Amino acid sequence: MSKLIKKKLTYAERNRKAQEINKKAIIWVGSVLLAIVVIMTILMIVNNT
């Protein structure tokens, strides 16, 4: 019986996976901040009228 050998990720593969996670996090944070700015702007406009 042969056991399956688990292949370790190379440095480039690990780095690419980490960058992908970081990219998603940056997109999420950016979209949340943009939503907050839009909501605050709308509230300020409604409050002044």
Helices and strands as residue ranges (DSSP letters): H 11-48
